[in-house]
Amino acid sequence: MHNNYKVAVLGSTGYVGLELVKILSNHPFINLNFLGSENFSEKNIQILDSSIKNLKIPKISANSNFDPKKSDIVFLALPHGISHKYVKKFFNKIKIIDLSADFRLDSINTYEDNYNKDHTCPELLNSFIYGLPEINFSKINKCSYIAIPGCYPTSILLPIIPLLKNNLINTNNIIIDSKSGYSGAGKKFNISNIKNNNDLNFYNYNTNTHRHICEIKQELYKHSDNKLINFSFNPHILPIFRGMMSTIYCDLKKGINIKDIKNTYDEFSKKLPFIKFLNKKEKADFFSVQNNNNCLIKLYKHQNDSHIIIVSLIDNLLKGAAGQAVQCFNIMMNLDEKIGLEYL
């Protein structure tokens, strides 16, 4: 018999916050007892998302009104540079799952260089576990403070880490080409960048300078014996709302073939409910991954047997953010990690 946990969400009215509320309001072991926002105070959350059917959840209140003594855990769906200020106030008072970048990085210098913000509690960086469940399950299970990975890193790390751990690929020239729906840019994104009266647009941005690069590099090095990991990263924005695809080009180590890669992936995913491999006949497309917590992976042969192409897909708002956060919550609380996520 499991407890009903009292749960709060700060930043509940952004894209990710709304996804969190939607999932948590249907979770059988959760009582949502606080919804925070900088806007919409005293409003019902249903005015922002009519698909949230649970009418028992409280009205929206100001983030600053949250009292950690009244909840068991708080999800922080707040912007980078804001979240750490709340963590400083709440630390040692409540379990915390943070969806910003404020606690993903191990180095304060790396954080400040990439996010151009001061950090109020750098001494707490190492108190947070990087919340990639398929890689850090046992650590998440024993920790009260989780930093949820970025969406691009999630789509990239899940297919690459198993290959690094088994020393199957060369690490001097990994090419990563990623494409995201515009929800990944948040509610302040200017929709005219990708839509006008005549047509739809598509563009790359921050090639090899994106701030997720430091996060990807940090985590890759943790799982590789190689002293040098070089990769190119080219992200793009698509004229669709949600979904993310990363196409990854890898050179195989000498003596390694595509069958070795398949065997490694089969072994890696045996007990992982949200990692699914597509066969030759299955499409690697956004419709397959939208509105669920899966990471879909498809492996392709290259014309040269010493290379492979990997396509990895996630929903950037779910497996790339809110769904992964709830998955981490379940693991923290010794629940089945699929609870609340099976029927999104």
Secondary structure, 3 states (H helix, E strand, C coil): CCCCEEEEEECCCCHHHHHHHHHHCCCCCEEEEEEEECCCCCCCHHHCCCCCCCCCCCCEEEHHHCCHHHCCEEEECCCCCCHHHHHHHHCCCCEEEECCCCCCCCCHHHHHHHHCCCCCCHHHHHHCEECCHHHHHHHHHCCCEEECCCHHHHHHHHHHHHHHHCCCECCCCEEEEEEECHHHHCCCCCHHHCECCCCECCEECCCCCCCCHHHHHHHHHHCCCCCCCCEEEEEEECCCCCCEEEEEEEEECCCCCHHHHHHHHHHHCCCCCCEEECCCCCCCCHHHCCCCCCEEEEEEECCCCCEEEEEEEECCCCCCCHHHHHHHHHHHCCCCCCCCCCCC
